[in-house]
Amino acid sequence: MDNFTIFNLQTVAGLLTFYFAFKWYVFPKLAKLSINDALVPMVLIHGLRYLGMVFMVDTQVYDEFPDDLAFTIGVWDYATAILAVITAFALRHQWTYAIPLAWVFNVFGFADLIVAFPQVFAIEFYRYDLGTMWWAFSTIGLVNVISHGYIFYRLILHRSRTRPPVLAKT
C-alpha cells in the first residue's frame, strides 16, 4: 500500500473516531453551557498549534520541504496558538469583546488550515519523512477541523439567538 492510501485511511479512521467522540461525549456536555464556557475548551485545543513550528526545525522534516511553506505553516500556526490562548482567557473571564474575538480567532485559525492543507498536499508531503508531523496531521489536525466547525456552529447559533428581530415595514 502506498503512503497516500495509508495516510487517507488513517485520516478517515481518525476523523470518524474524533467526530463520534466529540458528538457523543463532548458536544452534549458543551451544549448545556453558556457560549463562553462552551467555547473555552474548543478554543484552548488550538493552543497546541505551536507544534506547527516543527516544520521550521531543520531535523524534523525532509530537506526538500519548501522553506517558505515551512515558515508559513509555522508562523500561522503559532499566531493561531497565541490567539487561541488570548481568546480562551477572554471567554473564561467574560470580557466584553470575547465573542467578537472568538470570531476573529476562528476565522483566522480556519483560514490557516484552508491555506496550508492544499499547499502541503500539492507537494505530496506523504511521500517524504515527516517524523512526528505525520502523526500531527492525522490526529491534531483532525481535532482542529472538528473544533473549528463546532466553534462556528456555536457562534452562529449564539448570533441568531441574540440578534434583535427584524421588524417588517408596513
C-alpha positions, 0 to 999 in steps of 0.5 A: 500500500502506498503512503497516500492510501495509508495516510487517507485511511488513517485520516478517515479512521481518525476523523470518524473516531474524533467526530463520534467522540466529540458528538457523543461525549463532548458536544452534549456536555458543551451544549448545556453551557453558556457560549463562553464556557462552551467555547473555552475548551474548543478554543484552548485545543488550538493552543497546541498549534505551536507544534506547527513550528516543527516544520521550521526545525531543520531535523524534523522534516525532509530537506526538500520541504519548501522553506517558505511553506515551512515558515508559513505553516509555522508562523500561522500556526503559532499566531493561531496558538497565541490567539487561541490562548488570548481568546480562551482567557477572554471567554473564561473571564467574560470580557466584553469583546470575547465573542467578537474575538472568538470570531476573529480567532476562528476565522483566522485559525480556519483560514490557516488550515484552508491555506496550508492543507492544499499547499502541503498536499500539492507537494505530496508531503506523504511521500517524504519523512515527516517524523512526528508531523505525520502523526500531527496531521492525522490526529491534531489536525483532525481535532482542529477541523472538528473544533473549528466547525463546532466553534462556528456552529456555536457562534452562529447559533449564539448570533441568531439567538441574540440578534434583535428581530427584524421588524417588517415595514408596513 
